[in-house]
Amino acid sequence: MAEEEDDVRIRVLQSLRGKICEAKNLGPVSGPNRQRDLCTFCTISLDQEEVFRTKVFDKSLSPFYGEDFFFEIPRPFQYLSFYIYAKGSFQRDLPVGKVSIRKEELCQHSGKEHWLSLQPVDPNSEVQGKVHLELRLSELITDNVCQQLLVRIIECQGLPLISGQNCDPYATVSLVGPARSDHKKTKVKKKTSDPHFEETFSFEVTRSSSYSKKSNFQVEEEDIEKLEIKVDLWNNGNLAQDVFLGETRVSLKILMNDHIHKAWYLLQPKGNGNKQKPEDLGSLRLKINYIEDTVLPSSCYKPLCNLLLKSPDVKPISASPAHVLGDICKERYEVVLPLVRLLLHHNRLGPFVTAVAALELENTQEANTIFRGNSLATRCIDDMMKIVGKSYLMVTLKPVLDEIFDSNKTCEIDPIKLKEGDNVDVNKENLQNYVQKVFSSITQSSASCPALMCDVFRSLRHMASKRFPGGFNYRPLKSAVTMGLRGRMVF
C-alpha cells in the first residue's frame, strides 16, 4: 500500500546541515549571573520546537561552540531560530539573545559562514502558526436597521509546542474601534497544535440614534472603516498564567466592497511587533545549508536505480555510473549516502565498496596513509558503518561509557590544567582503567560485529597486504587499516 501511494505522490524533503561556530561579545543577562561567569549553550528551534542543543561552554563572553548539526525537517515551518542561553545553577536558564531567519530567507545564508547579530528574546514575540477566519457583514432588521458583523473562527494550524507538548489553545475575538472594544472567547481545545474551533460570534457595528441613547457610546453612528477585528490566540494555563501564542488584526475596510471575506492570517507578535531599539547583545557565527529536494514518484527513478545497481560489475570501476555520479557532484556527501542506502537495500554494497577501495589502494603510495583521504571509498565506508554499525556501536560501547560517566572520576594528567587537590598519579590510574575497559569492550565484540562490516574489512585487509607486500609486517599494516577505519566509525 505504501508503494502504491508513493507512486502517485510528489514529496518535498527538507533537511538542514551546518555548524554553530562561535559567539562574540555576548551582552548582559538579567538575573544574578555575573557577566564574567557566563556559562552558555546554543539551541536550534524550528518555530518554537527545539531540535538541537550544544554543550555548555564555561565562563566566556566569546564562546567557541564548534558543533556540526544535521537533521531532516518533517513538517512545514516559518522560522529557523538559534538561541543562546546562560546556564542557571539554581534557576531556569536565562536567554541571552537569538537569531531568527525566515524560511524564505535561508537561501541568502546557504553554504557560507555569516556573523549575525543577536536580537532580544521577548515572550510576546515568540509566535508561530496561522488562523483561518471568515468575516461577513449583513443587515440586521430590528426596531432600527443596523449592520451585523459575523466573525467565524474556523481553525488554526502550526501553533507552538508548550514545554514540549501540544498546547490547549483558545481564541479571543475583539471588535476594536475609537469608542468601543467588545470581547468574546472560544472554547478551549485540548492538546492540539491544529485546533478546529468552528465558532461564530456576532457584533452590531452600526448604531442608530435611538440605540446609541441606550448605550455608553458617544457617537450616533460608527465609521466602519475605523473598526478592526483583533483575534488573539492563547494557551490555557489552568492553574498557571495563560501563554500568549500570537495575534492578528483585520480592518473592516476589507468588507466595504465585498461583504464576505475568508482567508488565512499568519499570527503576529503582540502589538504587531512594535520594537524598541535593542541593546548590543553580541553576535553569532553560523554556517547554514538548507536543502529542499523534490521527490518524484518512485517509478520515475527505476531506470536510474537499475543502472546504479550494475555499478559493482563494471570494469574499470571508475567508469561505473555510481563512481561517475560521486565524481561529478559538487557536495559528495549529498550523493554518497543515498547511493549507499540503495546498494545496501539490494545487497550490492559489499562488492561496490571492495571495488572502489581496490582502486584507491592502487593510487596509494604509502601504507601509513591508507584510507585517510576524503575519497569516494572512504565516504562509502563511513556511511556503511553509520548505517550498519550504529546498533553494534551502541551495544559495544554504551554500557562502558555510561559507567565512566556515572563514576565521574577525574582523568586530567596535564600538570598545567590540574585543579587544587588533584593527584596526577590517581588521575593517570583512572585514565588507564577507563581506556582498558573501552579497549576490552571493543576487542571482545567480534561476535556481534555485523557480517557486512566483517566481510568488507576482511577484503580490505587482504587487498592492503597484497598492495604492500614485504617491507611491512602484518601487524603495522593491519593497524594502519583498522585505525583509519575504526577511527571514522567512532568519530
Buried (B, 14 or more C-beta within 10 A) or exposed (E): EEEEEBEEEEEEEBBBBBBBBBBBEBBBBEEEBEEEEBBBBBBBBBBBBEBBBBEBBEEBBEBEBEBEBEEEBEEEBBBBBBBBBBBBEEEEBBBBBBBBBEBEEBEEBBEEEBEBEBBBBBEEBBBBBBBBBBBBBEEBEEEEEBBBBBBBBBBBBBBBBBEEEBBBBBBBBBBBBEBBEBEBBBEBBEEEBEBEBEBEBBBBBBBBEEBBEEEEBEEEBBEBEEBBBBBBBBBBEEEEEBBBBBBBBBEBEBBEEEEEBEEEBEBBBBEEEEEEEEEEBBBBBBBBBBBEEEEEBEEEEEEEEEEBBEBBEBEEBEEBBBBEBBEEEEEBEBBBBEBBBBBBEEEBBBBBBBBBBBBBBEEBEEBBEBBBBEBBBBBBBBBBBBBBBEEBBEEBBEEBBEEBEEEEEBBBBEEEEBEEEEEEEEBEEBBEBBEEBBEEBBEEBEEEBBEBBEBBBEBBBEBBBEBBEEEBEEEEBBEBBBBBBBEBBEE
